[in-house]
Amino acid sequence: MDDLLLLQIIQLQFQLSTLTVRRIRRRRRLQESKTRDAKIHIARKVFNQHLYECRDSGFANRYHMTYSSFQYLVHLLGEKIVFNKTKSLNSTGDPSLYISPEMVVAMSLRFLGGEKEKSLEDVFGPRRASIDRVLDKFFNACLNTPELWLQLPKTKDELTAAAVGFNEHSDAKGVFYGVVGCLDGYMIAVDKPKSTVCRDYWSEHYGCYGINTQCMCDPNLRFTYANVAAPGKTSDSVALDMSPALTDWLRGLARDELDKDFYIVADSAYPLTNYSLIPFSGNGLTEAQKNYNFFLSQLRIRIEMTFGRLTTKYRIFRGKMAYGHKKVQRIFMVSCMLHNFVIDNDNVEIDYEDRLVEHEGGLIHANQPQFVGDEVEGPDPLASSSVRRGLLVQLISEDPQLVRPLHNLIRNANNNH
């Protein structure tokens, strides 16, 4: 009986000690959690204070947009760029290095601006593996945020607005009214791929390995379409055929309700149709054809200016990328989205808080219905045709004032000697 009582006492003491240990551990975890949360709060506050203090001195040079646009982008991406606190602690080993949403955007923008992962590790603190996860989270967030998606003009009002905008950049007195986009290819230089596919990525024209992208811009140098279409050896005309969303949109321009008034311009690497005009090439051109080429180039240069802005802001494209095709695709698409975002927001004289109110009540442009070429009856609108180009050349030839400026005549004369 005494032994049984002693055993019961020992069991009770063990249970009490176990409960005491659990309570101590629970209390310690709560205390650690409070301490960790406090450190995270302080770290985020310090980083945000750093961003705020440099908003007027060098912020755009570091993050490639204004402070107001930066904060607005953080808001748009929202919960999609929030890291789990526990995982962040496990990754960094220090609560003061918590990767906040602001840090996710800051690191990603500086990466696109040309900084290497090692440099980001030195500046921001997280390890290389964490930086890769940050970039993936940021790219996924952008690609899944409808407000950032590229948009082709779809309705007649949108197409008319684009046509008016391009017409303002032309000296041809309305002869080229109807242009709604400039199309061209851009080569992304990459390191030599695996031997099994490297031949497909070699471009004889550029003399490097690369990836062919097909892009179109509006008169304000915003991307309306971008597609990482094919390996570098693919010609632009073939790459266009590998961009079904764009070719369907082009066929849709032939819809009856649009009165067949709208078309795009491109260079001589693309086929000539009534909905995609290209310049004349070769020798022996008439004066009217040369004038046509000049006025066409006034509009085609918009896409070159768009590429120039993109690569000046996001200098990651100035060198060769050492990433796989899929990652390069994500980098390029997100860069085009942010390019538009900056144009739309950097010059807007609206406070960040006011812009949030405007956003909450706004419409998501990306949800507008699309039209496709299947709605067009009759011959294929993208069949080779020179009818529209011929009509424009005739209009130019009939107006003696529609001639190239003197500086262009002198330059071409010097080139011919």
C-alpha positions as CSV (number, residue, x, y, z in Angstrom):
1,M,0.0,0.0,0.0
2,D,2.8,2.4,0.9
3,D,4.6,1.6,-2.4
4,L,1.5,2.3,-4.4
5,L,1.0,5.6,-2.6
6,L,4.6,6.5,-3.3
7,L,4.2,5.6,-7.0
8,Q,1.1,7.9,-7.2
9,I,3.0,10.7,-5.6
10,I,5.9,10.3,-8.0
11,Q,3.5,10.3,-11.0
12,L,1.7,13.4,-9.7
13,Q,5.0,15.2,-9.3
14,F,6.1,14.3,-12.8
15,Q,2.8,15.6,-14.3
16,L,3.2,18.8,-12.3
17,S,6.7,19.3,-13.5
18,T,5.7,18.5,-17.1
19,L,2.9,21.2,-16.8
20,T,5.4,23.6,-15.3
21,V,7.8,23.1,-18.2
22,R,5.1,23.5,-20.8
23,R,3.9,26.7,-19.2
24,I,7.5,28.0,-19.1
25,R,8.0,27.1,-22.7
26,R,4.7,28.6,-23.7
27,R,5.5,31.8,-21.8
28,R,9.0,31.8,-23.4
29,R,7.5,31.4,-26.9
30,L,5.0,34.2,-26.3
31,Q,7.8,36.4,-25.1
32,E,10.0,35.4,-28.0
33,S,7.1,36.1,-30.4
34,K,6.5,39.5,-28.9
35,T,10.2,40.3,-29.1
36,R,10.4,39.0,-32.6
37,D,7.3,40.9,-33.7
38,A,8.7,44.0,-32.1
39,K,12.0,43.6,-33.9
40,I,10.2,43.0,-37.2
41,H,8.1,46.1,-36.7
42,I,11.3,48.1,-35.9
43,A,13.1,46.7,-38.9
44,R,10.2,47.4,-41.3
45,K,9.9,50.9,-39.8
46,V,13.6,51.6,-40.2
47,F,13.6,50.4,-43.8
48,N,10.4,52.4,-44.7
49,Q,12.0,55.5,-43.0
50,H,15.1,55.0,-45.3
51,L,12.8,54.9,-48.3
52,Y,11.0,58.0,-47.2
53,E,14.1,60.0,-46.4
54,C,15.6,59.3,-49.9
55,R,12.3,60.0,-51.7
56,D,13.6,63.4,-53.0
57,S,17.3,62.6,-53.5
58,G,18.2,59.6,-55.6
59,F,15.1,57.4,-55.0
60,A,14.3,57.1,-58.7
61,N,17.9,56.3,-59.5
62,R,17.9,53.4,-57.0
63,Y,14.3,52.1,-57.6
64,H,13.5,53.4,-61.1
65,M,10.3,55.1,-60.1
66,T,9.1,57.8,-57.8
67,Y,8.5,57.2,-54.1
68,S,4.7,57.7,-54.6
69,S,4.6,55.2,-57.4
70,F,6.7,52.7,-55.3
71,Q,4.2,52.9,-52.4
72,Y,1.3,52.5,-54.9
73,L,2.9,49.4,-56.4
74,V,3.4,47.9,-52.9
75,H,-0.4,48.5,-52.4
76,L,-1.4,47.0,-55.7
77,L,0.6,43.8,-55.1
78,G,-0.8,43.5,-51.6
79,E,-0.9,40.2,-49.9
80,K,0.8,38.5,-52.8
81,I,4.2,39.8,-51.7
82,V,3.9,39.2,-47.9
83,F,6.3,36.6,-46.5
84,N,5.4,34.3,-43.6
85,K,7.1,35.6,-40.5
86,T,8.3,32.2,-39.4
87,K,9.7,31.2,-42.8
88,S,11.4,34.6,-43.0
89,L,13.0,34.1,-39.6
90,N,14.2,30.6,-40.6
91,S,15.6,32.0,-43.8
92,T,17.4,35.0,-42.3
93,G,18.0,33.8,-38.8
94,D,17.4,37.3,-37.5
95,P,14.0,39.0,-36.9
96,S,15.6,42.4,-37.8
97,L,16.1,41.0,-41.3
98,Y,12.4,40.2,-41.9
99,I,11.6,40.6,-45.6
100,S,8.8,43.1,-45.7
101,P,6.6,43.8,-48.7
102,E,8.5,47.1,-49.3
103,M,11.8,45.2,-49.3
104,V,10.4,42.6,-51.8
105,V,9.6,45.4,-54.2
106,A,12.8,47.3,-53.5
107,M,15.0,44.2,-54.1
108,S,13.2,43.3,-57.2
109,L,13.4,46.7,-58.8
110,R,17.1,47.0,-58.1
111,F,17.5,43.5,-59.6
112,L,15.7,44.6,-62.8
113,G,17.8,47.8,-62.7
114,G,20.9,45.6,-63.3
115,E,22.2,44.7,-59.8
116,K,23.4,41.2,-59.3
117,E,22.1,38.8,-56.6
118,K,25.4,39.1,-54.7
119,S,25.0,42.8,-54.5
120,L,21.4,42.5,-53.3
121,E,22.7,40.1,-50.6
122,D,25.2,42.7,-49.4
123,V,22.8,45.6,-49.4
124,F,19.6,44.0,-48.0
125,G,20.9,41.0,-45.9
126,P,19.0,37.9,-47.0
127,R,20.9,35.0,-48.3
128,R,21.0,34.1,-52.1
129,A,18.3,31.4,-51.8
130,S,16.0,34.0,-50.1
131,I,16.7,36.5,-52.8
132,D,15.6,34.0,-55.5
133,R,12.4,33.4,-53.5
134,V,11.8,37.1,-53.2
135,L,12.2,37.6,-57.0
136,D,9.9,34.7,-57.8
137,K,7.3,36.0,-55.4
138,F,7.5,39.5,-56.9
139,F,7.3,38.2,-60.5
140,N,4.3,36.0,-59.6
141,A,2.6,38.9,-57.9
142,C,3.0,41.2,-60.9
143,L,1.9,38.6,-63.4
144,N,-1.2,37.9,-61.4
145,T,-2.2,41.6,-60.9
146,P,-4.7,42.6,-63.6
147,E,-4.1,46.3,-63.1
148,L,-0.6,45.7,-64.5
149,W,-1.5,43.6,-67.5
150,L,-0.6,44.9,-71.0
151,Q,-3.7,45.8,-73.0
152,L,-4.3,46.0,-76.7
153,P,-6.8,48.7,-77.8
154,K,-10.0,46.8,-78.3
155,T,-13.0,49.1,-78.6
156,K,-13.5,51.7,-81.4
157,D,-13.0,54.5,-78.8
158,E,-9.7,53.0,-77.7
159,L,-8.5,52.5,-81.3
160,T,-9.5,56.0,-82.2
161,A,-7.6,57.5,-79.3
162,A,-4.5,55.5,-80.4
163,A,-4.9,56.7,-84.0
164,V,-5.3,60.4,-82.9
165,G,-2.2,60.0,-80.7
166,F,0.0,58.6,-83.5
167,N,-1.3,61.2,-85.9
168,E,0.0,63.9,-83.7
169,H,3.5,62.5,-84.2
170,S,3.3,62.6,-87.9
171,D,4.0,65.5,-90.3
172,A,2.0,63.8,-93.1
173,K,-1.1,65.9,-92.5
174,G,-3.4,63.0,-91.6
175,V,-2.4,60.8,-94.5
176,F,-1.3,58.1,-91.9
177,Y,-4.3,58.6,-89.7
178,G,-5.4,55.1,-88.5
179,V,-2.1,53.8,-87.1
180,V,-2.9,52.2,-83.8
181,G,0.4,50.4,-83.0
182,C,4.1,50.0,-83.9
183,L,5.4,46.5,-84.1
184,D,9.0,45.3,-83.9
185,G,11.1,42.5,-82.4
186,Y,13.6,42.8,-79.6
187,M,16.4,40.4,-79.0
188,I,17.2,39.5,-75.4
189,A,20.9,38.5,-75.2
190,V,21.5,35.3,-73.2
191,D,24.4,33.1,-72.3
192,K,25.0,30.0,-74.5
193,P,22.2,27.5,-73.8
194,K,22.5,23.8,-73.5
195,S,24.3,22.2,-76.5
196,T,21.1,20.3,-77.5
197,V,19.3,23.6,-78.3
198,C,22.0,26.2,-78.7
199,R,21.8,26.4,-82.5
200,D,18.2,27.6,-82.2
201,Y,19.2,30.5,-80.0
202,W,22.1,31.8,-82.1
203,S,21.2,34.9,-84.1
204,E,23.3,35.7,-87.1
205,H,21.9,39.2,-87.4
206,Y,22.9,40.2,-83.8
207,G,25.9,37.8,-83.5
208,C,24.9,36.4,-80.2
209,Y,22.7,33.9,-78.5
210,G,19.3,35.3,-77.6
211,I,15.5,35.1,-77.4
212,N,13.1,36.8,-79.9
213,T,10.4,38.9,-78.5
214,Q,7.5,40.5,-80.4
215,C,6.3,43.8,-79.0
216,M,3.9,46.6,-79.9
217,C,3.6,50.1,-78.5
218,D,1.1,53.0,-78.4
219,P,1.9,56.6,-79.2
220,N,2.8,57.3,-75.6
221,L,5.6,54.6,-75.7
222,R,3.6,52.2,-73.6
223,F,3.7,48.5,-74.4
224,T,0.3,47.2,-75.6
225,Y,1.6,43.8,-76.4
226,A,4.7,41.7,-75.6
227,N,5.5,38.1,-76.2
228,V,8.7,36.2,-75.6
229,A,8.0,34.3,-78.8
230,A,10.9,32.1,-80.0
231,P,14.6,31.3,-79.9
232,G,16.9,33.9,-81.3
233,K,17.4,32.5,-84.8
234,T,13.7,32.8,-85.6
235,S,12.8,35.7,-87.9
236,D,10.4,38.4,-86.9
237,S,7.8,37.3,-89.5
238,V,7.9,33.7,-88.2
239,A,7.8,34.9,-84.6
240,L,4.7,37.0,-85.4
241,D,3.0,33.8,-86.5
242,M,3.9,32.4,-83.1
243,S,2.1,35.2,-81.3
244,P,-1.6,34.2,-81.8
245,A,-3.1,36.8,-79.5
246,L,-1.5,39.5,-81.7
247,T,-2.5,38.0,-85.0
248,D,-6.0,37.5,-83.8
249,W,-6.2,41.1,-82.8
250,L,-4.8,42.2,-86.2
251,R,-7.5,40.2,-87.9
252,G,-10.1,41.8,-85.7
253,L,-9.1,45.2,-87.1
254,A,-11.0,44.2,-90.3
255,R,-14.4,44.1,-88.4
256,D,-17.1,46.0,-90.3
257,E,-18.0,48.2,-87.3
258,L,-14.4,49.5,-87.3
259,D,-14.8,50.6,-91.0
260,K,-11.4,49.0,-91.7
261,D,-9.8,52.4,-90.8
262,F,-7.1,51.0,-88.4
263,Y,-3.8,49.3,-89.0
264,I,-0.2,49.1,-87.6
265,V,3.2,49.9,-88.9
266,A,6.3,47.7,-88.8
267,D,9.7,47.3,-90.5
268,S,10.5,45.3,-93.7
269,A,11.1,42.1,-91.7
270,Y,7.3,41.7,-91.5
271,P,4.8,40.9,-94.3
272,L,3.0,43.7,-96.1
273,T,-0.8,43.6,-95.6
274,N,-3.6,46.1,-95.5
275,Y,-3.4,46.0,-91.7
276,S,0.4,46.1,-91.3
277,L,2.3,48.6,-93.4
278,I,6.1,48.3,-94.0
279,P,8.5,50.6,-95.8
280,F,9.7,50.2,-99.4
281,S,13.1,48.6,-99.8
282,G,15.7,48.4,-102.5
283,N,17.0,50.9,-105.1
284,G,15.1,52.8,-107.7
285,L,12.4,54.1,-105.5
286,T,10.2,57.0,-106.7
287,E,10.2,60.3,-104.8
288,A,6.7,59.5,-103.5
289,Q,7.9,56.1,-102.2
290,K,10.9,57.8,-100.5
291,N,8.6,60.3,-98.9
292,Y,6.3,57.5,-97.8
293,N,9.2,55.8,-96.1
294,F,10.2,59.0,-94.3
295,F,6.7,59.6,-92.9
296,L,6.3,56.0,-92.0
297,S,9.6,56.1,-90.1
298,Q,8.3,59.0,-88.0
299,L,5.8,56.6,-86.5
300,R,7.9,53.4,-86.5
301,I,10.5,55.1,-84.4
302,R,8.1,55.1,-81.5
303,I,8.8,51.4,-80.8
304,E,12.5,52.0,-80.9
305,M,12.1,54.7,-78.4
306,T,10.0,52.4,-76.2
307,F,12.8,49.7,-76.3
308,G,15.3,52.5,-75.5
309,R,13.3,53.6,-72.4
310,L,12.9,50.0,-71.2
311,T,16.6,49.1,-71.4
312,T,17.7,52.5,-69.9
313,K,15.4,52.0,-66.9
314,Y,15.9,48.2,-66.5
315,R,19.6,47.7,-67.3
316,I,19.4,44.0,-66.8
317,F,18.8,43.9,-70.6
318,R,22.1,45.7,-71.2
319,G,24.0,42.4,-70.6
320,K,23.6,38.7,-71.3
321,M,21.2,36.9,-69.0
322,A,22.4,33.7,-67.4
323,Y,18.9,32.3,-66.8
324,G,16.6,29.7,-68.4
325,H,14.0,30.6,-71.0
326,K,11.1,30.6,-68.5
327,K,12.8,33.0,-66.1
328,V,13.9,35.3,-68.9
329,Q,10.3,35.3,-70.1
330,R,9.0,36.3,-66.7
331,I,11.7,39.0,-66.3
332,F,10.8,40.6,-69.7
333,M,7.1,40.5,-69.2
334,V,7.2,42.0,-65.7
335,S,9.7,44.7,-67.0
336,C,7.2,45.7,-69.7
337,M,4.4,45.9,-67.2
338,L,6.5,48.1,-64.8
339,H,7.5,50.2,-67.8
340,N,3.9,51.0,-68.4
341,F,3.2,51.5,-64.7
342,V,5.9,54.1,-64.4
343,I,4.6,56.0,-67.4
344,D,1.1,56.0,-66.0
345,N,2.0,57.0,-62.5
346,D,5.4,58.8,-62.2
347,N,4.1,62.0,-63.7
348,V,0.7,62.0,-62.1
349,E,0.4,64.9,-59.6
350,I,-1.7,62.9,-57.1
351,D,-0.7,61.9,-53.6
352,Y,-0.2,58.2,-52.8
353,E,-3.2,58.2,-50.5
354,D,-5.5,59.9,-53.1
355,R,-4.4,57.4,-55.7
356,L,-5.5,54.5,-53.4
357,V,-9.0,56.0,-53.1
358,E,-9.1,56.4,-56.9
359,H,-8.0,52.8,-57.4
360,E,-10.6,51.3,-55.0
361,G,-13.4,52.7,-57.1
362,G,-11.8,52.1,-60.5
363,L,-12.6,49.5,-63.2
364,I,-10.1,46.8,-64.1
365,H,-9.3,47.5,-67.7
366,A,-8.0,43.9,-68.2
367,N,-11.5,42.5,-67.8
368,Q,-12.8,44.1,-71.0
369,P,-13.9,41.6,-73.7
370,Q,-11.5,40.8,-76.4
371,F,-12.3,40.3,-80.1
372,V,-10.6,37.8,-82.3
373,G,-10.2,37.2,-86.0
374,D,-12.9,34.5,-86.1
375,E,-15.4,37.3,-86.0
376,V,-14.2,38.6,-89.4
377,E,-15.9,37.2,-92.5
378,G,-14.3,36.9,-96.0
379,P,-10.6,36.8,-97.0
380,D,-7.9,36.6,-94.4
381,P,-7.1,40.2,-93.5
382,L,-3.4,39.3,-93.0
383,A,-3.0,38.0,-96.6
384,S,-0.3,39.8,-98.5
385,S,-1.6,43.0,-100.0
386,S,-0.2,46.4,-101.1
387,V,-3.6,48.2,-101.6
388,R,-3.5,50.4,-98.6
389,R,0.2,51.3,-99.0
390,G,-0.5,52.1,-102.7
391,L,-3.3,54.5,-101.7
392,L,-1.1,56.3,-99.2
393,V,1.7,56.7,-101.7
394,Q,-0.8,58.2,-104.2
395,L,-2.0,60.7,-101.6
396,I,1.5,61.7,-100.8
397,S,2.4,62.1,-104.5
398,E,-0.7,64.4,-105.0
399,D,0.3,66.8,-102.3
400,P,3.5,68.8,-103.2
401,Q,3.9,69.8,-99.5
402,L,4.3,66.2,-98.4
403,V,8.0,65.9,-99.0
404,R,11.0,65.0,-96.9
405,P,12.7,67.8,-95.0
406,L,15.9,69.3,-96.2
407,H,18.1,67.6,-93.6
408,N,16.8,64.2,-94.6
409,L,17.5,64.9,-98.3
410,I,21.1,66.0,-97.5
411,R,21.8,63.0,-95.3
412,N,20.5,60.5,-97.9
413,A,22.5,62.3,-100.7
414,N,25.6,62.0,-98.6
415,N,24.9,58.3,-97.9
416,N,24.6,57.6,-101.7
417,H,28.0,59.1,-102.5
